Amino acid sequence: MLYYICYKTLVIFQKDEMMPPRKKFDLSRIMDAAFQILRRDGFGAVTARSVAAELGSSTTPIYWAFESMDDVEQALTQKTTKLMSEYQTKKYTDNVLLNMAIGYVNFAREEPNLFQFLQIENQKPYNPARDTDLGERMAAMMGEKPPLDLFGKIDQKSMDAVTLQSWVFTHGLATAISSRMLVFDSEKEIIDLINSAGRAFYLNQTIK
């Protein structure tokens, strides 16, 4: 009996010695892998198995780092929002609202899967007739509340109307570009289009 126990112990020890060491991944590497999948293939492709395959590991490190895939989605949302903000804070023109809109569309153009994940799959409905937090919502989505003198001095109510119309136009344009329904050869074409639309929305408020 003693011989049998010693034999089994030796066999188990030898198996452990022969097994390759388990790979360990920190949180940042796991998030980078998930982000690359999202960027390349879209959010539908982000699973524990796909992240593990990207890392060349089992799914164990994924579940060790995150309690659920909902936590992964939340972390991806934060990372994607930060990247979109970088696009929107670039100075394309001297007009703050135009810069935010141009950055938004450029983000959709260059990062279509990230745009669709953030601005289509993760957005809550907004009803202009019922929701009164237009300024705050636009500020949250576009980075900051637009000033009242972008194209000329107008009152807050008119600015809210211009902001909503500009947002609807810009979001529609970005969505069409991200889905490859619309294709532009240059950034200048996009800037000219957004600028023309913004001025038209502003003029519409001044001639009432």
Buried (B, 14 or more C-beta within 10 A) or exposed (E): EEEEEEEEEEEEEEEEEEEEEEEEBEEEBBBBBBBEBBBEEBBEEBBBEBBBBBBEBBBEBBEEBBEEBEEBBEBBBEBBBEBBBEBBEEEBEEBBBBBBBBBBBBBBBEBBBBBBBBBBEBEEEBEEEEEEEBBEBBBEBBBEBBEBEBBEEBEEEBBBBBBBBBBBBBBEBBBBBBEEEBEBEEEEEBBEBBBEBBBEBBEEBEEE
